[in-house]
Amino acid sequence: MRLYRIFMLLVLLCGAVYQSYLIFLNWQLTPKKDDSAWRLEFAEIHTSTSGSSEALTLENSPLPSPQYLEIQLQVDSKEEYPLLARKIALPNLEVLLSNVTGEPLAYQELTPLQWLGSEPRLLPYLTQGVPAKTQITVNIPIVLPDTASGFQVQMVYPNSF
């Protein structure tokens, strides 16, 4: 009976160590939210203009030109994370359009799935995180109000409880 108790204690101890290892490994592989790791390198709004008469509708009015926001982000994570945990979670993007006087016209917060689009090479970043020293360039389709003349882009992590 005494040998059985020692054996069961040993099994429980090994199970506890194994569970601790799994929790630690899961923490290691989870992308970290790090505001200071992200840097906005470039942001510009593009409007394609076509001068051809083929881009006319039946009423002979021009089709609206496609507009998109091109952004380039750089990830520079700190070396404080252990080797396996150097992947950074993707932030949300806040886009604020303003008029000439700086008054806000439109605001939108885009999740990583929305701003990454359907580009297959970037989709693994959603679950696995972004490694350090990675540069991401995306084109986000937008609709500009007629009076828009400026914009701001910020990267934020949503509050999670």
Summary of the structure (lengths in Angstrom):
residues: 161
radius of gyration: 24.4
end to end distance: 47.4
largest distance: 94.1
contacts: 370
relative contact order: 0.21
helix: 29%
strand: 34%
